[in-house]
Amino acid sequence: MNVKRICFLGTRTKNFEATSALFRDVLGLRSVHTGADWSIFQLPSARGDFVEVYGPENAIVFPAEVGEAVVVAFAVDDIAAAREELAAAKVDLIGDLVWANELFADPGLEGFGWFFFRGPDENVYVMQEDSRPEPS
């Protein structure tokens, strides 16, 4: 497995509005999505690197098993191979491998996927791949 960097920070919180305002207004992160219970902020490190804030009821991309917590994702070259390696190591996988183009019915997101897993510390982590072609 080739882990390239930490590429995502996600948090589920009952203080959704205040947390979103912190990332947008105080830290100055660019908002790329704002919804009733889901905000996405672009990180400057890469086009697929984000901070995401979820309200307590949002389970669209952030599984309910996480609860109120902070989750980080590791960027990998081959997410299917990474999942196989973690499964072979008897790591607790949470849910399936998710491809964004399928979840959101958006062909422009083909090559962007993730899955969740629980570490031996009982925290939840994410593996993420972004192999979308560079925009021209």
C-alpha positions, -999 to +999 in steps of 0.1 A: +000+000+000+013+034-009+000+061+015+007+095+000-006+120+026-034+128+049-061+142+025-093+146+045-106+156+079-142+150+086-162+158+118-198+151+128-210+176+154-242+190+169-224+224+166-226+222+128-232+259+120-205+272+144-180+245+132-186+253+096-182+291+103-148+284+120-134+267+089-149+292+065-147+325+083-118+321+107-095+297+090-104+310+055-110+277+038-129+279+005-164+265+007-172+241-022-205+228-008-230+241+018-261+221+027-284+219+057-262+194+075-231+190+053-203+216+045-172+209+024-141+231+024-113+228-001-078+223+013-049+238-007-029+206-008-047+188-037-080+190-055-094+160-037-083+172-002-112+185+020-124+193+054-160+182+058-185+191+085-215+169+091-246+175+113-256+148+138-281+132+114-260+131+082-251+096+071-248+101+034-210+097+032-201+096+069-213+063+085-235+064+116-209+042+133-186+072+136-208+091+160-196+126+170-159+123+161-131+136+139-119+113+112-089+116+089-083+099+055-051+086+040-047+092+002-036+060-016-028+051-052-050+020-054-079+019-030-091-017-039-056-030-032-055-011+001-088-025+011-076-061+003-044-055+024-064-042+054-088-072+051-059-096+050-045-080+081-079-086+098-086-048+102-123-040+109-137-026+076-168-005+079-192-006+050-183-010+014-159+007-010-178+038-022-172+054-056-184+090-057-196+088-093-220+060-083-231+076-050-238+110-066-246+098-102-219+121-115-196+107-141-171+135-135-163+119-101-152+086-116-119+076-099-128+092-066-135+067-039-132+058-002-139+033+025-139+035+063-121+012+088-116+009+125-081+009+139-070-011+170-074+022+190-112+020+182-110+052+161-124+053+126-102+061+097-106+064+059-087+053+028-093+075-002-083+074-039-085+103-063-074+090-098-097+114-117-079+128-148-065+163-143-089+190-157-077+205-190 
